[in-house]
Amino acid sequence: MILLLVIFFLFSSTLDSTDDDDNDENLVNIASLELGATCQQSSNRINHECSSALDTNFQFGWTANCGGHTTCLNEYIIITFSEPARPLHYCYINRLEMNNYVKKLRIEWTTSGFVDTLENLPSGYLSNCFNYEHEPTIEYSVKVILKEFYGSNSIGFTFFKVFAKRIYNIYDIQFVHDVVYHLPIHFQPIFNIFKLRVQGQNSGNSSDCSSLIISMKNDKTKQFSVKLDTISNNVEKSSIEIFEPEFRIVEFSNSTSLISCELWTDFWLKIAPCEITFGLGKIYDLNKLVSVKAKVSMNIHEILFKNGVADIINQVQMIDIDQNINFQYDGYYENPGNMVDNCKRIKSPATSFDYKIFNGTELFTNNSKLVLILKEDGEFTGKNVNIFISYSTKEYEDEMINLCDLENFNPQNSFLYFYFQCKNLNNHVTDVVKIHILLDIYLESRDVYFCKLFFI
């Protein structure tokens, strides 16, 4: 009999979105063995090394060599991350061992020296997740120490995970010829949304904080360019240039400068088969600067950057490169077979996308339950799926990022139904939620499909 095991990590806490680094980032498990994380342990039983807690092998996990006459107190594992990063959340699950569970842990962040004490932890084979609540700090490793337990034998973890934002490089754009960013091959067929941040460098020239050109190119030609603060006849303007099927220019209605030398400015871009939309800020579909009807290639291979004038430097950071799955809310189908044609294969092991589900606010109430539906081609065999659902709310003048709670999971034939509670919905900022789906086994993500998200 194959064990079906699907683990979800949802957080009920509220995160302050005023910190730029927390918003709308792709998440990655930096404690993943597949990504290159390593570990050490105080002791282990045979075939129960700490590396098993970083892998997707649910049969073993890490087990300290203790119990009986040997106490498990102060047994530990040290996890060195695949790359230095700022943690956002961390999670563990006990070993599948009756009545032998962790009750208290000491978490030592070995780079910063911060310490967390987790007490009165629940027994049982459930996922337990926590926010990294310290000052924003780049961490290299974490030490997890056993302090108290239910029972005294076979104490350890099936897994321990640390989630951080995926960091993209900052590029210095110094020339008036194109600097090329090659999209990874697995992104090319699905790429249609893009977020970036731009900041000019002030060296005393009048044109320093201006003039960046961003172009999208398929395997042969440029499809269109977004021109920010370009200068012509001493007049600064922004526009989109469409190259195919015929050349045309559409100017932004906004007449103010968009690029600053003092602050990072956030922009977003959405590409649809018949429309290009470009906006200001961190949230898709808010603060639109221009929307252009145009037939565009959906198979972008390269993103090109260059300055519009010589002798300036613009810094560019890409913070979200992904696929947008934008279903409108159209009611709940009693027969899930009706939605099969709309299911989208999850092609990347770390997939993040915006999902628009509300027409206005009539469905967005505090009593609503959010339902997410996945589909599987066959049985899940040892995989786990990590899902985060977030949405923006405003309290007083502060915008907050909220995360939903999982309340129930219900498999129906080849479909998997997940029921969430999302709090404080009356103060929502937008009718779009952000979904992160993380699959541990990279090469088998073809088996999982996203079908639908709706309120009941």
N, C-alpha and C positions, 0 to 999 in steps of 0.2 A: 504494500500500500504506500503510495507516494504522499508525503506530508506536504500539504498546501500551507505555505507560510507567507503572508503578506503583512509587512510591518509598516505602520504609518506614524510619522512624527508631526504632531500638530501642537501649537503652543497657544495658551489662552492669554498670555501676557500681552501688554501693549508696548510697542517700541516707539520711541520718540524719533520721528522722521526728520528732525531738524539737523541731524548729523548726515552730511552728504553721503558718507560711505555706506550707509545702511539701506539706501533706497533702491528697490527694483534691481537688485543684482542677481546674477545667476549664482547658485550655491553649489559648492563642491565639498565632498567629504575628504578633508586633508589627512585623515587617519586611515585612508584606504590603502590596503596592501597593493592593489592593482595600480595605484598612482605612484607608488614608491615609498610609502610610509614604512618605518621599521619600528622594532620594539625590543625591550628587555624585560625580564621578569625576575622576581625574587626567587621563585621556584615554580615548577610545573610538573604535572603528572605526565606519564608517557603519552605521546600523541595529543597532548593538550597544551601546546606551546602558545605563548601570547600572540603569535602571528595569526593563529586561527581566529582570534577575536577581531582581527582587522580584515579578515577574508569573508567570503560568503558561504563558508562551510558551516551549516547549522548543526551538524552532527556532533561537533566537538566544542569549539570555543576554547578559551583559556581557563584552566583549572589549577589553582595553587596546590602544591603538594603538602597538604595539611589535613588535619582532622584526627579524631581519635586522641592519642596522647600528645599530638603536636598542634598547637594553637594556630589559627589562621590570622590572628591579630597582626597587623602591620605587613602582611603580604601585599605585594604591589606589582604593577606593570608601569613601565615608562614608554610612552609612544612618542617617537620623533616623526614629525609631520613630513609629508611629501615635499612641502615647500613652506617657507615662512609665510604666515598669513595672520590676519586678524580674525579670531574665532567669533562666531555669532551665536551658535547653539552647540550643545553636545548631548549625546544620548547613549544609553546603555540598555542592555537586556540581560537578565539573569540567565544562568545555565538552566536547561530543562532538567532539573533535578529536584524531586519532590522534597519540600520543606527545608531546602538548603539555599537560602537567598541572602543577598546583601541587605543590611538594615541601615548602615551608616558608612559614608565614604568621606575621605579627605582628598580633595582635588588640588594639586599643586601645579600651578602654571610656572614652569621652571625658568622661563625667560624673564618674565616680569616680576616673579616672586609673589603674585597674588595667590590667595588660598580660598577655596570654597569648602565648607563643611555641609554635607548633605545628610540630614538626620531623618529618622522615622520613615525611611523609604518603604514603599509597599512591597509586600511579598508577592510571589507569583511570577509567571513567565510573561511579563508585559514590558513594553517599551517605556522608558522613563527619560524625559528630556528636560533640559534646562537652558536658560539663556546665559551667555557670557555677559555678566553685568558690571564688569570693571571698566576703567578708562580704555578708550580705543588703543590697543597695544598689539604690535606684531609679536606673535608667539611662535616658538620653534618646536616646543614639546610640552607634554603634560605627564605628570606622575599621578597615578590613581591608587590610593592606599585603602585596604580593607580595615575598617575600624569596628564594625559590629555586624552581627549576622543573625538570621533565623536558622537554627541548626548549626552544625559545625563541620560538615563533610562536603567535599566537592564544591567549595565556594569559588566563584569566578564569574566570567561573563561569556555569553554567546557572542556578543560583539560590543565594541565601544567605538563611537563615531564622533567626529568633530566637524561641524559644518562651518565653512567660511565663504566669503564672497569670492567669486572668480575675478581675478584682477587682470585687466588688459593693460598693455604697455602704453606709456605716454610717448608720443612721437613729436619731435621738433621738425616743423615744416619750415624750411629755410630758403626754398627756391621757387621759381616760377615755372618749373617743369614738374611733372607728376611724380609723387612718391606713391608707390603701389603697395597696398595691403591685399594679399592673396587670401581669399576666403578658403577655409579648409574644404576639402572635397565633399565631406558629408553635409556641409552647410549649403553648398551651391544650389541644389535643387529646391531647397525649402526656404532659403533666406528671403524675407520680405519685411522685416522690421529692424531698426537700427537706432541706437542712442549713442550720442557722443557729447563730449565736453570740450570747450574751446577757450583758450586764454591767450591773448597776445602778450608780447614782451616789449616793454617800453624802454627804448634807448634814446629818446629825445626827438625823434623824427615825427613829423605831423601825421604820417600814414602808418605809424607803428601798430595801432590797435584797429586793424581793418583787414579786409580783403583776403578771405579764404574761399577756395573753390573745391567742392566735393563732387566727384563724378562716379557714376555706376557704369560698369563695363561688363558685357557678356564675354563669350570666348573670342569675339572678333572686334566689336566696336563699342564706343561709348553710347549709352542709351540716353542719359540725361545728366545735367550738372546743376548743383545748387550753389549759387554764387552769393556769398555773404559779404555785405559792406564793400562791394567793389566800387572803384572810383573811376568816373568817366566825366571829362570836362569839369573837374573839381566838384562833381556831384556824387554823393555816396548813395548807393541803392543796393537792394538785394533782389534776386530773381531766380527763377528756374529756367534753364534752357533745355528744350526737348530736341533731340537730334533725329529721331526716327519715329514714324515714317516720313515726317516732314519737319523742317527746322522751324521752331517758334520760341518766343521768349514771353514768359509771364512774370511780371514784377509783383513783389510783395506789396500789400497795401500799407504795411508798417513802414514808416519813414525814419524811425530812429535807428541809431547804431546798435548792432546786435553783439559785436565782439568787444570785450573789455580787456584792458591790461591789468586791472585790479582784482577781478574775480573770475572764477570759472563760470561760463555760461553753458547751460544744458540745452540740447536740442534733440528732437526725435524725428524719424523718417519712417513712413509706411508706404509700401509699394503694393498696389493691387493691379490685376491685369489691365484695368482701364482707368486707373487713378493713381496719382502721386500726391501724398500729403506730407507737409513739413511743418513742424511746430516747435514751440519754445517750452522748456521745462523738463521735468522728470517723468511725467505721466502721459502716455499715448492718448491722443484725441482731445487733450486739453490745450488751450492757447495755440490754436492753429494759426500759422502765418500765411500759408498758401495751400490751396488744393487745386490740382490741375487734372483735367480729363485727358488721358493719353494712353495709347497702347504701348505697353512696356514689356520688354523681355523679363520673364520671371526666373531666369537662370543666370543670375549675376555671378561672375567669377572674381571680379576685382573691385575694390574701393580705392579711388585715387584721390590724393590730396595735393594741392599746390596753392601758393600765394598768388594773389592777383596783381601785386606790385613787387618790385625787387627790394632787397635790403631790409626785409622785415622777417620776424620769426613768429609763427603761431604754434602753440602747443595744442595737440589733439589727443584726447583719450577716448577710446571706444569702451563703453561700459555695458552694452547689450547688443548682441548680434544673434538674431534668432528667427523663429517662425511664428507668425501670428495666426492663430486659429480663431476666427471671429464669427461664431454662430450667434444669431439673434435669438432671444427667447421666443419660442413659438408654441409653448404649452407642453404638457407632459403626455407622452404616449404610453398607454397601458401595455401595448405590445412592443417590447424593445426591438423586435425585428424591424420595425419601421425606421429605425435610425441607423441600420447597418451601413447604408451607403454614405452616411456622413461621418463615420468613424475615421480618424486620422492616425496612421501609424506613427508611433513615437520613434523617430529615426535616430535620435541622439541620446546617449546615456544620461545627459543632463539637459533636460528640456525646460525652458521657461517661456511662457507666452501670456499675453493679455487675452481676456475673454469677456466679451460684452454680452450681458444677459438680461438687461433691464430696458424696457421702453418707458422712460420716465421714472417715477418713484412709487407707483402704486403697488409694486411687488416687493419693495425694499423696506421691510418692517422688522421690528425686533423679534416678532414671533415666527418669522420665516425659517424654514429648514433648507439648507443647501444640499443638493444631491449631485454627486459626481459619479459618472458611469465610465468604467473602463471595459475593454473587451480583450479576451485572450484567444489566440489561435488554437492553443492546446492547454495542457495543464501547466501551472507554474511549478517548475521543478527546482526548488532551492533558491529561487530569486527572491529579492525583496524590493519593494517599491517605496520610496520615501516621498511624501507629498506635503507641500506647504501651500496654503491658500491665504492670500493677503488682500486687504482692501484699505483704502484711505478714508479716514474720518477727520472731522475738524471739531476740536473742543476748545471753546473760547477762540483764540486766534491761532492756536497751534494745530498744525496738521500732523496726524498720527498714522502710523502703519499698524493695523490690527491683524492678528492671525487667528484663524478659525480652529474650533475643537472638533475632533472626530467623535461622534456619538455611537455610531453603529456601522457594521459592515455586513453585507448580505449578498452572497453569490447566487445568481440565477442563471443556470445553464452556462453559457460561455460569457455572460456579462457579470460584472462586479459592481455592486451598488455601494456607495459610501455616503453616509448621512452626517452632515456637519451642523454645528451651531455657530453662527457668527454674531458677535455682540455689538451693541451700540450702533446699529445700522441706521438709525434715524438721522445720524449726523454724517452720513456718507458724503464724500466729495465728488465721486464719479461713479458711473454705472459700469465700471470695468473692474474685474478682479484680476490679480496676478497669480498664476499657477506655476509652481516649480514641481517637476516630476523627475526624480533621480532614480536611475536603475543601476544596481550594483554590477551586474554582469554585462559588460559592454557589448559583446558580440551577439547577444541573444535578445537585444531590445526589439527586434523585428516582431516578436510574439505579442507585444502589448500595444493596444490602440486606445486613444482617447475618443470617446463618443459624445458626451453631452455633460452640461452643467446647468442646473436650473433650480429655482426655488419652488417649494411646495407649502 
